[in-house]
């Protein structure tokens, strides 16, 4: 779609163009936060494995602005309800706290795990309830 004589908007995006946009936004954000965005700047990625090496769970987190963002948390059905998810979150929080993070936050859907996070001390600070079929998205945070 042409928006003027010099620019167009296109839905065709390749991986390199996506990287340009994401890298440029990151650089802008680092400048705008006086580099606080990069503090502590570590990924906290943990796996839950059986002794023979099979992956049965994991947590993948980012850190920025001295906070921990829990992006992905999953435990295989057979191992759920046995405390492994709690152990993954607790260890991620410990690593983040030791690295200078002051709080953690995440988002989860009603069919996923809002009650799980609440049991770990997370508080809901926002809800989106406009999804179909009564599905809600919860935003949660916790001081660590």
C-alpha positions in Angstrom: 0.0 0.0 0.0 1.5 3.3 -1.0 1.1 6.0 1.6 2.9 8.8 -0.3 5.3 9.2 -3.2 8.3 7.9 -1.1 6.9 5.2 1.2 4.8 2.0 1.1 3.4 -0.3 3.8 3.9 -4.0 2.9 2.9 -7.2 4.6 5.8 -9.0 3.0 8.6 -9.2 5.6 11.7 -11.3 5.5 13.9 -12.4 8.5 16.6 -9.8 7.8 14.1 -7.0 7.6 12.5 -8.2 10.9 15.9 -8.2 12.5 16.5 -4.6 11.3 13.3 -3.4 13.0 13.9 -5.3 16.2 17.5 -4.2 16.5 16.6 -0.6 15.8 13.9 -0.6 18.4 16.3 -2.2 21.0 18.9 0.4 20.3 16.4 3.2 20.7 15.2 1.7 24.0 18.7 1.4 25.3 19.4 5.0 24.5 16.1 6.1 26.0 16.7 4.3 29.3 20.3 5.4 29.7 21.3 1.8 29.2 19.1 0.6 32.2 17.3 -1.6 29.7 20.4 -3.8 29.6 20.6 -4.3 33.3 21.3 -7.1 34.3 20.8 -8.2 30.7 21.0 -12.0 31.2 18.8 -14.7 29.9 17.6 -17.1 32.6 16.8 -20.3 30.8 16.4 -23.5 32.8 15.5 -27.0 31.8 13.9 -29.9 33.7 15.3 -33.2 32.5 15.1 -36.8 33.4 18.4 -38.5 34.3 18.6 -39.9 30.8 18.4 -36.4 29.3 14.8 -36.2 28.2 13.4 -32.6 28.5 10.2 -32.6 30.5 10.0 -28.9 31.4 11.6 -25.6 31.2 11.5 -21.9 31.9 12.8 -19.2 29.6 13.2 -15.6 31.0 14.6 -12.3 30.0 16.0 -9.6 32.3 15.8 -5.9 31.7 15.4 -2.7 33.8 16.4 -4.8 36.8 13.3 -7.1 36.4 12.8 -10.7 35.4 10.2 -11.4 32.7 9.0 -15.0 32.6 8.3 -15.6 28.9 7.8 -19.4 28.8 7.1 -22.0 31.5 6.1 -25.5 30.7 6.1 -28.9 32.5 5.1 -32.1 30.8 1.7 -33.4 31.9 3.1 -36.4 33.7 5.2 -34.2 36.0 2.6 -31.5 36.7 1.3 -31.0 40.2 4.5 -32.3 41.8 6.2 -29.0 42.5 8.6 -28.9 39.5 7.1 -25.8 38.0 7.4 -24.0 41.4 11.1 -25.1 41.6 11.8 -23.8 38.1 10.2 -20.4 38.9 11.9 -20.2 42.3 15.3 -20.9 40.8 14.8 -18.4 38.0 13.8 -15.8 40.6 16.9 -16.6 42.7 19.2 -16.2 39.7 17.5 -12.9 38.8 17.6 -11.6 42.3 21.3 -12.5 42.7 21.9 -10.5 39.4 20.2 -7.4 40.7 16.5 -7.9 39.7 13.9 -6.4 42.1 10.7 -7.9 40.7 9.4 -10.5 38.3 6.4 -10.3 35.9 4.6 -12.5 33.4 1.4 -13.0 31.5 -0.7 -16.1 31.3 -4.1 -17.1 30.0 -7.1 -18.4 32.0 -6.7 -21.9 30.5 -3.0 -21.9 31.6 -1.8 -21.0 35.0 -3.0 -17.8 36.8 -3.7 -19.8 40.0 -0.2 -21.4 39.9 1.4 -18.0 39.9 -0.8 -16.6 42.6 0.2 -19.5 44.9 3.8 -18.4 44.3 3.0 -14.9 45.5 2.3 -13.2 42.2 -0.4 -10.5 42.2 -2.7 -9.8 39.2 -2.3 -6.2 38.0 -4.2 -6.4 34.8 -6.7 -8.5 32.9 -7.8 -8.6 29.3 -11.2 -10.2 29.0 -12.1 -9.4 25.4 -10.9 -12.8 24.0 -13.6 -15.2 22.6 -15.2 -18.0 24.7 -14.5 -16.3 28.0 -10.7 -16.6 27.8 -8.9 -14.1 29.8 -5.2 -13.0 29.9 -3.7 -12.2 33.3 -0.7 -10.0 33.9 1.1 -10.8 37.2 4.0 -9.4 39.2 6.0 -10.2 42.3 8.8 -8.5 44.3 11.7 -10.8 44.5 
